[in-house]
Amino acid sequence: MEKLASYESDSDSEVAAPPQAAAAPKRQAAQSADVQDDDEPDVDPSDAFGLAALSAPRPDAASAADRKTAKRPRRAAADAGPSVSAAAPSSSSSSSQQLAVRAAPEVAEEDASSSQLLVRASDTAMHVNLPYAAMTAPLLGPQNPFASKPLGSQANTLTGHVEAAALSDFDFRNQQRTFATLGYARDPSNLLNAGGASGTGGFVGDAAKAASLGGASALELRGGGKEGRATARSLKQKREGQDGSLEEVGDGGYVGPWGGWKGEKIHVAEGVGPTPEEIRIAEQKSTDRKKEEEAMALRRKQDDEAGTEKSVFHGKSMFDYQGRTYMHVPNDVDSNLHGEPGAQASYIPKTCIHTWAGHTKGVSAVRLFPGSGHLMLSGSMDTKIKLWDVYHDGKCLRTFMGHNKAVKDVTFNHDGRQFLSASYDRQIKLWDTETGQCIRAFSNGKVANVVRFHPEKHNTFLAGMSDKKITQFDLGTGEVTQDYDQHLGPVNTITFVDENRRFVTTSDDKTLRAWDFGIPVVIKYIADPAMHSMPAVTLHPNKKWLACQSLDNTIVVYAADSFRQNRKKVFAGHQIAGYACQVNFSPDGRYISSGDGDGNVVFWDWKSGRLLKRLRAHKEVVISHEWLPHESSKLVTGSWDGTIKLWD
């Protein structure tokens, strides 16, 4: 341990020798520096900034400066070592330098870009005033490839950048009117020059027209240009009495715009008026106009009598090998089409077995041939009526064209040889089913919503009109024989009951009324605050019940003789609000069915009222459907999607 201690002490002494040797000169330099500090004058506490010393010149200022300059190298020498302190006396040679006085402190200059405040495009508020160059500087940083807006110049509108301009309201309206009427206007950037007067800058729009008109604005051309203004002045000069005195009345006085024109002849012997030649030409034109009106009325009457309607037969031959037309009830089918409807039990159909496509718009009504049902009639919104084959080829047999607006309703007469069609063109037309000829047209100037033949009086039919009336027409004369006017809204349905001696009507007035045929007096009036409009009514096959489609998405039932509601039979579960979907019964009366607004056909059990099936039939509302009278489970549906389908 002693050896290690002696070794350590020896090594420490060897290493520490140079600092001890250098410490002596350092202490000497420090002492000399203290001596030099003591030579400086004392500072007055009341004069903290030394202003008195600056205002009063001192003779020894140069020597004091020399001493202060000499002091700094000595301190540096004391810190650096003996070699530095040896060179200290050489700094005292600068005693001849002058003292530079600076009132402001020295400030290091900084680059303006280092202290520039950057503005982001997404900033909505600035709390400091920024120069315009800083606000419009381009965005820094890499471009975002996924950004919806490309980086670039900032836009203050959705379509770009709008520069504000000082423009008077008069100049703006003048240039706007000029551009709207003439197709050019002055460039708003050059509209005002530096002096504030109207400039002669470029034009926007039709520059060629601007050059041809000399850049004149709409205000300057109000008189039609230079020529127009000159013409106006010349006409003004031709007026009589413009130079008269305002103080005189009569001849020689000022008459203003009531003065005549120079050279005008008013008081002439033959009087004022057209010449005989002008009168003859006017009379000739009036005569020609009357002849044209008479010819037009005659042509219109001939068109009404002869009819502009036509039909097209689509089959190969009108007659078969025995000379029979499509009106003949076929015997080569599995069902007995001559039998009594409803003789066999009915079932609910399950699948589509055929589709009739031919209408270009929605189907509004579907009717089967009375008795046999081997033909089907369809009215459509494409203004056409088509007759289809049901049992053989399932093709279109004939197209009837005569309406110029959508067909509202169609109906066969008792034997199917004729049918009526009602359209929104305010016409009711009687057609021959076999030949396609339009027999007669009926109209009272209103739209017929429903038409029905009288089942027994074959020369009469009823039409429910949009003017709140039920109108009775005579087929032979085409005249109106009776009006049933009690409803408060358009009539929607007509249904014959009580062995065709009465009929029931419903209307948009949310009432049900019963009438005796031929007597325009209501015998039964049914209305209730809870009732809704019933746009479709069907008679049960047993002739005892009326099923009414109510717009509260239910089917309500009324007795056909007493017209009392059977509150135990209410069928619900379908959506028909807003649509006049037809209600129908199976031939045997076991099922009641209805279309709905979603394209379905809904079936209920008549006795229990239980919903049995919802058949997805069409893409659009099923507005009409019919059960085939001699089939057990076949159903025809017509929809607003323009198709008619057969289900089994």
C-alpha positions, 0 to 999 in steps of 0.5 A: 500500500505504501508502494502504491501510495508513493507511486501515486504521489510521484505520478501526481506530482509529475502530471501536476507540475505544468499547471502549478508552473502556469498558475504563477503567471496567471495570478500575476496577470490577474493582479496586474488586471486588478491594478488596471481596473483600479485606475478606471474612474468611479461610476456615478450612481445617479448617471446610470447611462453615462450621459454626463461623461458623454456631454462633458469632454475629458482630456484623458479620454484617449489615454483611458481608451488606450488603457481599456484596449490594453486591458482586454489583451491582458485578460486574454493573455492571462487565460491563454498562458505565459505565451499570450501574456508575453504579447500583451504589451504590444496591444498598448500601441493603439492609443491613437485610435478614436472612440466610436459612440453608438446610441442604438445597440447592435442587432444581428440581421436576420433573413426575412424568410426565416421569420415569415408567417406561413398561411395555410389554405384551410385557415379561416381567420388571421390574427395578424396583418399579412402582406398580399404576397404572403396570402397569395403565395403558393402552398409549400410541401409535396402535392397530395395525390389523393386530394380532391382539389389540385393544389394551386392558386387559391380560389375564393369561389367554387368556380375560381378566383374573383377579383374585386373591382370598383365599378359604379352601378350605372356602368355595370348595368350599362355593360350588362345590357350591352352584352345581353343585347349586342353580345359584347362588353368592355373588359371590366379590368380596363373599364376605368383608367388611372384617371377615373374616366372611362377607358378604351380597353379591350372587349369581351364577347363579340370583338368583331361586332364591337369593332363594327359599332365602334364599341358603342354601348346599349345606352349610346345606341338607344336611338338606333345609332347615329342614323336613328338619332338623325332620323328622330331629329328630322322627324321632330323638325317636321312637326307643326307648331314646335316653334310657336310661342308658349304664351299664345293659344291657337294659331301661332302657338306651341301645340307640342306633340298634338301638332300635325306633320308638315305637308299632312292632309287632314281636311280633304274634300273626300273625307278621311278613311280607307280608299275603295280599293282598300275596302274591297280587299278587306271585304275579300279577306273577310269572305275567304276567312268565313269560307275557311271556317265553314269548310273546317266545321264541315270537315269536323262534322264529317270526321265525327260522323264517319269516324277517324278511328281504325283497327288492325287485325293481327291474325293470318285470316279473319275466318277459319275453314268453316267461315267462323271468326274469333267470336266463335266460342271454341269447342276444342278446349278442355273446359266446357265454355258453354256451361254455367260459371262456378260449376266446379270448385276453385283454387288459388293459382300458384304460377304464371303460365303465359304473358301478353306483352303488347302495350307500351304503357300501363294497363288500366282495365282488363275485361273477359268475354261475357259467358265464355271468357275465351277473349280478353279486352284490355285498355291501356294508357298508350291510348290503344285497346287490344283484343287477345286470345286466351285459350289457343295461341295467346296472341293479340287478335286486333288493336283498336285505335281511336282515342288520343289520350289514355283509356280509362275503362272498357266494358262488353255488352251482354253478348260481347259483340260490342264494347264501350271505351272511355278515355281521358280525351272526354270521348266514349266510343262504341266499337264492333268487336268482330269488325273493329269498326267504331259505331258511334262516339258519345261525349258531354264534354267531361271525362268518363271514369266508368261505363256500364251497359244495362244488362237488360236494356241493351240500347242504354248505358250509364257513364260515371262522369268527372262532373259528379253526374251519372249520365244515361246515354241512348245508343241509337241516337247518341243523346243523353236521356237522363242525369243522376246528379246527387254526388259531390265528387267524381263518380268512380263505380256503377254496379247493377243490383236487385235483378238490374232494377237498381244500381249502386254508385260510389264517388270521391265524396266518400259516400255510397248511393243507391238509385232506381234505374231511370229515376234520378232520386237517391233511394239509399244514402250511406255516409259516415265520417270514418268512411273512405273513398271506394274506387272499386266495387264488385258484386258477389256471384250469389248477387247478395253482397257488394265488396267495396275496395276502401282506400284505408287498405281494407275491403268492406262488404255491404248487402246488395238488397238492404245496403247495410254493412256487414261489419263481420266481413272486413278483409285487410292485409294489402296496401292499395292506398291511392290506387283503384285496384279492382276487387274480384271473386272466384267463380264459385265465390269461395275466395275474394281477391284484390291487387295491391300497390306493390304488384301483388295479388292477395287472396282471402277466404270469403267465409272466415276472412283469413288471408290465404296467400300473397302472390307476387305478380308484377313489378308495378301496381296490379290495377285489374284482374279477372278469374276465368269463369270456366276454370278452377284456378286460372286468373288474368292480371293487368298491371301498370308495367304494361303486361298481362299475365295468366296464372294457374 
